[in-house]
Amino acid sequence: MADYIAKAPIRRLMKKQGADLVAAEALDRLIEFLENVAAETTEKAIKITKADKRKRITQADIREASVRLI
């Protein structure tokens, strides 16, 4: 998958949570996971939007799609 999420903001988030030392591979894996979740959520939101015969994805669509992932 392409790199859409930058490493620096994720690294800062991890550091803020207390992770002072993080392997580069761990950071890459987390970013890959987040990108996959975002892609799956978007696909589900598109299906919801099309089922409602709309073109615009709304916050409610994303919320419903993300609940379906869990």
N, CA, C and O atoms as CSV, one atom per row, in Angstrom:
chain,resi,resn,atom,element,x,y,z
A,1,MET,N,N,0.846,-1.175,0.000
A,1,MET,CA,C,0.000,0.000,0.000
A,1,MET,C,C,0.891,1.239,0.000
A,1,MET,O,O,1.982,1.236,0.571
A,2,ALA,N,N,0.421,2.269,-0.634
A,2,ALA,CA,C,1.190,3.520,-0.706
A,2,ALA,C,C,1.269,4.177,0.670
A,2,ALA,O,O,0.432,3.947,1.542
A,3,ASP,N,N,2.289,4.991,0.833
A,3,ASP,CA,C,2.451,5.702,2.098
A,3,ASP,C,C,1.657,6.997,2.058
A,3,ASP,O,O,2.072,7.976,1.439
A,4,TYR,N,N,0.512,6.990,2.724
A,4,TYR,CA,C,-0.320,8.183,2.800
A,4,TYR,C,C,-0.164,8.873,4.144
A,4,TYR,O,O,-0.358,10.084,4.250
A,5,ILE,N,N,0.183,8.114,5.164
A,5,ILE,CA,C,0.327,8.662,6.507
A,5,ILE,C,C,1.813,8.868,6.777
A,5,ILE,O,O,2.615,7.944,6.644
A,6,ALA,N,N,2.162,10.078,7.153
A,6,ALA,CA,C,3.564,10.409,7.432
A,6,ALA,C,C,4.009,9.793,8.757
A,6,ALA,O,O,3.215,9.629,9.682
A,7,LYS,N,N,5.284,9.459,8.824
A,7,LYS,CA,C,5.828,8.828,10.028
A,7,LYS,C,C,5.917,9.788,11.207
A,7,LYS,O,O,5.630,9.400,12.340
A,8,ALA,N,N,6.308,11.027,10.962
A,8,ALA,CA,C,6.559,11.971,12.058
A,8,ALA,C,C,5.344,12.193,12.969
A,8,ALA,O,O,5.498,12.147,14.189
A,9,PRO,N,N,4.149,12.430,12.427
A,9,PRO,CA,C,3.011,12.636,13.328
A,9,PRO,C,C,2.666,11.396,14.151
A,9,PRO,O,O,2.276,11.503,15.313
A,10,ILE,N,N,2.812,10.222,13.542
A,10,ILE,CA,C,2.529,8.983,14.272
A,10,ILE,C,C,3.579,8.779,15.356
A,10,ILE,O,O,3.256,8.370,16.471
A,11,ARG,N,N,4.819,9.059,15.032
A,11,ARG,CA,C,5.896,8.946,16.024
A,11,ARG,C,C,5.652,9.889,17.197
A,11,ARG,O,O,5.843,9.504,18.350
A,12,ARG,N,N,5.229,11.128,16.910
A,12,ARG,CA,C,4.918,12.085,17.983
A,12,ARG,C,C,3.762,11.587,18.842
A,12,ARG,O,O,3.788,11.727,20.064
A,13,LEU,N,N,2.757,11.012,18.209
A,13,LEU,CA,C,1.628,10.452,18.943
A,13,LEU,C,C,2.087,9.327,19.863
A,13,LEU,O,O,1.675,9.260,21.022
A,14,MET,N,N,2.935,8.448,19.352
A,14,MET,CA,C,3.443,7.341,20.159
A,14,MET,C,C,4.282,7.861,21.321
A,14,MET,O,O,4.183,7.359,22.441
A,15,LYS,N,N,5.104,8.863,21.049
A,15,LYS,CA,C,5.941,9.441,22.103
A,15,LYS,C,C,5.071,10.090,23.176
A,15,LYS,O,O,5.354,9.975,24.368
A,16,LYS,N,N,4.024,10.765,22.749
A,16,LYS,CA,C,3.097,11.398,23.695
A,16,LYS,C,C,2.449,10.357,24.606
A,16,LYS,O,O,2.136,10.643,25.762
A,17,GLN,N,N,2.252,9.157,24.083
A,17,GLN,CA,C,1.654,8.076,24.862
A,17,GLN,C,C,2.674,7.349,25.722
A,17,GLN,O,O,2.314,6.447,26.479
A,18,GLY,N,N,3.947,7.730,25.617
A,18,GLY,CA,C,4.974,7.154,26.478
A,18,GLY,C,C,5.953,6.218,25.805
A,18,GLY,O,O,6.811,5.647,26.478
A,19,ALA,N,N,5.853,6.042,24.501
A,19,ALA,CA,C,6.762,5.152,23.774
A,19,ALA,C,C,7.995,5.944,23.353
A,19,ALA,O,O,8.016,6.546,22.279
A,20,ASP,N,N,9.020,5.941,24.200
A,20,ASP,CA,C,10.228,6.711,23.903
A,20,ASP,C,C,11.090,6.052,22.830
A,20,ASP,O,O,11.692,6.743,22.009
A,21,LEU,N,N,11.153,4.740,22.831
A,21,LEU,CA,C,11.945,4.005,21.840
A,21,LEU,C,C,11.021,3.109,21.025
A,21,LEU,O,O,10.355,2.228,21.570
A,22,VAL,N,N,10.987,3.339,19.721
A,22,VAL,CA,C,10.137,2.551,18.834
A,22,VAL,C,C,10.969,2.139,17.628
A,22,VAL,O,O,11.603,2.978,16.987
A,23,ALA,N,N,10.964,0.857,17.323
A,23,ALA,CA,C,11.690,0.356,16.155
A,23,ALA,C,C,11.038,0.884,14.877
A,23,ALA,O,O,9.819,1.047,14.815
A,24,ALA,N,N,11.843,1.146,13.880
A,24,ALA,CA,C,11.339,1.649,12.600
A,24,ALA,C,C,10.327,0.681,11.996
A,24,ALA,O,O,9.335,1.100,11.400
A,25,GLU,N,N,10.585,-0.616,12.154
A,25,GLU,CA,C,9.669,-1.625,11.618
A,25,GLU,C,C,8.320,-1.567,12.322
A,25,GLU,O,O,7.279,-1.770,11.696
A,26,ALA,N,N,8.337,-1.290,13.618
A,26,ALA,CA,C,7.088,-1.186,14.378
A,26,ALA,C,C,6.281,0.018,13.904
A,26,ALA,O,O,5.063,-0.069,13.744
A,27,LEU,N,N,6.949,1.118,13.684
A,27,LEU,CA,C,6.284,2.321,13.195
A,27,LEU,C,C,5.700,2.076,11.804
A,27,LEU,O,O,4.567,2.468,11.526
A,28,ASP,N,N,6.471,1.432,10.937
A,28,ASP,CA,C,5.992,1.111,9.593
A,28,ASP,C,C,4.769,0.206,9.645
A,28,ASP,O,O,3.811,0.403,8.899
A,29,ARG,N,N,4.805,-0.781,10.525
A,29,ARG,CA,C,3.684,-1.724,10.645
A,29,ARG,C,C,2.428,-1.021,11.141
A,29,ARG,O,O,1.334,-1.291,10.645
A,30,LEU,N,N,2.570,-0.120,12.116
A,30,LEU,CA,C,1.421,0.623,12.624
A,30,LEU,C,C,0.824,1.495,11.527
A,30,LEU,O,O,-0.397,1.555,11.379
A,31,ILE,N,N,1.665,2.163,10.763
A,31,ILE,CA,C,1.181,3.006,9.666
A,31,ILE,C,C,0.466,2.160,8.621
A,31,ILE,O,O,-0.586,2.554,8.116
A,32,GLU,N,N,1.023,1.011,8.297
A,32,GLU,CA,C,0.383,0.103,7.338
A,32,GLU,C,C,-0.996,-0.315,7.840
A,32,GLU,O,O,-1.961,-0.332,7.076
A,33,PHE,N,N,-1.086,-0.652,9.128
A,33,PHE,CA,C,-2.358,-1.042,9.731
A,33,PHE,C,C,-3.374,0.103,9.646
A,33,PHE,O,O,-4.519,-0.112,9.250
A,34,LEU,N,N,-2.959,1.308,10.014
A,34,LEU,CA,C,-3.859,2.464,9.989
A,34,LEU,C,C,-4.338,2.773,8.572
A,34,LEU,O,O,-5.503,3.117,8.372
A,35,GLU,N,N,-3.449,2.653,7.594
A,35,GLU,CA,C,-3.836,2.882,6.204
A,35,GLU,C,C,-4.836,1.833,5.734
A,35,GLU,O,O,-5.781,2.154,5.013
A,36,ASN,N,N,-4.632,0.581,6.138
A,36,ASN,CA,C,-5.569,-0.479,5.766
A,36,ASN,C,C,-6.943,-0.247,6.383
A,36,ASN,O,O,-7.962,-0.421,5.715
A,37,VAL,N,N,-6.974,0.144,7.648
A,37,VAL,CA,C,-8.250,0.421,8.318
A,37,VAL,C,C,-8.954,1.589,7.629
A,37,VAL,O,O,-10.165,1.543,7.417
A,38,ALA,N,N,-8.208,2.627,7.281
A,38,ALA,CA,C,-8.795,3.780,6.595
A,38,ALA,C,C,-9.366,3.375,5.236
A,38,ALA,O,O,-10.447,3.827,4.857
A,39,ALA,N,N,-8.651,2.531,4.510
A,39,ALA,CA,C,-9.114,2.083,3.197
A,39,ALA,C,C,-10.380,1.236,3.325
A,39,ALA,O,O,-11.333,1.429,2.570
A,40,GLU,N,N,-10.393,0.304,4.271
A,40,GLU,CA,C,-11.570,-0.543,4.479
A,40,GLU,C,C,-12.773,0.281,4.920
A,40,GLU,O,O,-13.891,0.053,4.458
A,41,THR,N,N,-12.546,1.227,5.804
A,41,THR,CA,C,-13.629,2.087,6.274
A,41,THR,C,C,-14.194,2.907,5.119
A,41,THR,O,O,-15.410,3.067,5.005
A,42,THR,N,N,-13.328,3.419,4.277
A,42,THR,CA,C,-13.772,4.204,3.128
A,42,THR,C,C,-14.592,3.352,2.169
A,42,THR,O,O,-15.626,3.800,1.672
A,43,GLU,N,N,-14.142,2.131,1.905
A,43,GLU,CA,C,-14.886,1.233,1.018
A,43,GLU,C,C,-16.285,0.976,1.555
A,43,GLU,O,O,-17.259,1.011,0.804
A,44,LYS,N,N,-16.385,0.717,2.851
A,44,LYS,CA,C,-17.690,0.469,3.459
A,44,LYS,C,C,-18.557,1.727,3.437
A,44,LYS,O,O,-19.763,1.642,3.204
A,45,ALA,N,N,-17.961,2.881,3.674
A,45,ALA,CA,C,-18.705,4.144,3.638
A,45,ALA,C,C,-19.230,4.425,2.230
A,45,ALA,O,O,-20.337,4.940,2.072
A,46,ILE,N,N,-18.449,4.092,1.218
A,46,ILE,CA,C,-18.897,4.272,-0.167
A,46,ILE,C,C,-20.108,3.391,-0.444
A,46,ILE,O,O,-21.065,3.836,-1.078
A,47,LYS,N,N,-20.078,2.154,0.022
A,47,LYS,CA,C,-21.222,1.255,-0.163
A,47,LYS,C,C,-22.466,1.809,0.521
A,47,LYS,O,O,-23.561,1.756,-0.038
A,48,ILE,N,N,-22.298,2.339,1.724
A,48,ILE,CA,C,-23.421,2.926,2.462
A,48,ILE,C,C,-23.973,4.119,1.690
A,48,ILE,O,O,-25.186,4.267,1.545
A,49,THR,N,N,-23.085,4.961,1.201
A,49,THR,CA,C,-23.486,6.154,0.455
A,49,THR,C,C,-24.231,5.778,-0.819
A,49,THR,O,O,-25.268,6.364,-1.130
A,50,LYS,N,N,-23.710,4.807,-1.554
A,50,LYS,CA,C,-24.367,4.376,-2.791
A,50,LYS,C,C,-25.723,3.736,-2.509
A,50,LYS,O,O,-26.667,3.918,-3.278
A,51,ALA,N,N,-25.824,2.988,-1.413
A,51,ALA,CA,C,-27.094,2.365,-1.053
A,51,ALA,C,C,-28.160,3.420,-0.753
A,51,ALA,O,O,-29.347,3.203,-0.994
A,52,ASP,N,N,-27.725,4.553,-0.231
A,52,ASP,CA,C,-28.640,5.664,0.062
A,52,ASP,C,C,-28.807,6.597,-1.137
A,52,ASP,O,O,-29.468,7.631,-1.033
A,53,LYS,N,N,-28.210,6.235,-2.271
A,53,LYS,CA,C,-28.275,7.005,-3.514
A,53,LYS,C,C,-27.768,8.435,-3.324
A,53,LYS,O,O,-28.390,9.408,-3.749
A,54,ARG,N,N,-26.616,8.514,-2.669
A,54,ARG,CA,C,-25.949,9.801,-2.458
A,54,ARG,C,C,-24.553,9.716,-3.042
A,54,ARG,O,O,-24.054,8.628,-3.330
A,55,LYS,N,N,-23.924,10.876,-3.217
A,55,LYS,CA,C,-22.552,10.925,-3.714
A,55,LYS,C,C,-21.564,11.319,-2.633
A,55,LYS,O,O,-20.395,10.937,-2.690
A,56,ARG,N,N,-22.020,12.078,-1.648
A,56,ARG,CA,C,-21.129,12.611,-0.614
A,56,ARG,C,C,-21.081,11.679,0.595
A,56,ARG,O,O,-22.115,11.288,1.135
A,57,ILE,N,N,-19.872,11.334,1.005
A,57,ILE,CA,C,-19.680,10.545,2.225
A,57,ILE,C,C,-19.781,11.497,3.410
A,57,ILE,O,O,-19.135,12.545,3.435
A,58,THR,N,N,-20.595,11.123,4.387
A,58,THR,CA,C,-20.790,11.964,5.566
A,58,THR,C,C,-20.100,11.355,6.781
A,58,THR,O,O,-19.625,10.220,6.755
A,59,GLN,N,N,-20.063,12.149,7.838
A,59,GLN,CA,C,-19.500,11.669,9.102
A,59,GLN,C,C,-20.272,10.439,9.586
A,59,GLN,O,O,-19.678,9.497,10.110
A,60,ALA,N,N,-21.581,10.450,9.412
A,60,ALA,CA,C,-22.407,9.316,9.835
A,60,ALA,C,C,-22.037,8.051,9.061
A,60,ALA,O,O,-22.044,6.956,9.624
A,61,ASP,N,N,-21.715,8.192,7.782
A,61,ASP,CA,C,-21.301,7.041,6.973
A,61,ASP,C,C,-20.003,6.448,7.509
A,61,ASP,O,O,-19.870,5.230,7.630
A,62,ILE,N,N,-19.052,7.312,7.828
A,62,ILE,CA,C,-17.770,6.852,8.371
A,62,ILE,C,C,-17.985,6.177,9.717
A,62,ILE,O,O,-17.405,5.126,9.991
A,63,ARG,N,N,-18.816,6.777,10.552
A,63,ARG,CA,C,-19.087,6.191,11.870
A,63,ARG,C,C,-19.710,4.801,11.722
A,63,ARG,O,O,-19.291,3.853,12.385
A,64,GLU,N,N,-20.716,4.687,10.845
A,64,GLU,CA,C,-21.363,3.392,10.634
A,64,GLU,C,C,-20.388,2.376,10.042
A,64,GLU,O,O,-20.380,1.214,10.449
A,65,ALA,N,N,-19.581,2.802,9.100
A,65,ALA,CA,C,-18.602,1.906,8.479
A,65,ALA,C,C,-17.556,1.454,9.487
A,65,ALA,O,O,-17.139,0.296,9.466
A,66,SER,N,N,-17.133,2.341,10.360
A,66,SER,CA,C,-16.110,1.967,11.342
A,66,SER,C,C,-16.676,1.040,12.403
A,66,SER,O,O,-15.953,0.191,12.925
A,67,VAL,N,N,-17.943,1.182,12.730
A,67,VAL,CA,C,-18.574,0.267,13.690
A,67,VAL,C,C,-18.664,-1.124,13.080
A,67,VAL,O,O,-18.502,-2.122,13.781
A,68,ARG,N,N,-18.920,-1.192,11.792
A,68,ARG,CA,C,-19.008,-2.486,11.108
A,68,ARG,C,C,-17.665,-3.213,11.078
A,68,ARG,O,O,-17.630,-4.440,10.985
A,69,LEU,N,N,-16.564,-2.472,11.154
A,69,LEU,CA,C,-15.238,-3.097,11.157
A,69,LEU,C,C,-14.975,-3.837,12.453
A,69,LEU,O,O,-14.259,-4.839,12.469
A,70,ILE,N,N,-15.547,-3.353,13.529
A,70,ILE,CA,C,-15.283,-3.929,14.852
A,70,ILE,C,C,-16.076,-5.151,15.082
A,70,ILE,O,O,-15.974,-5.763,16.146
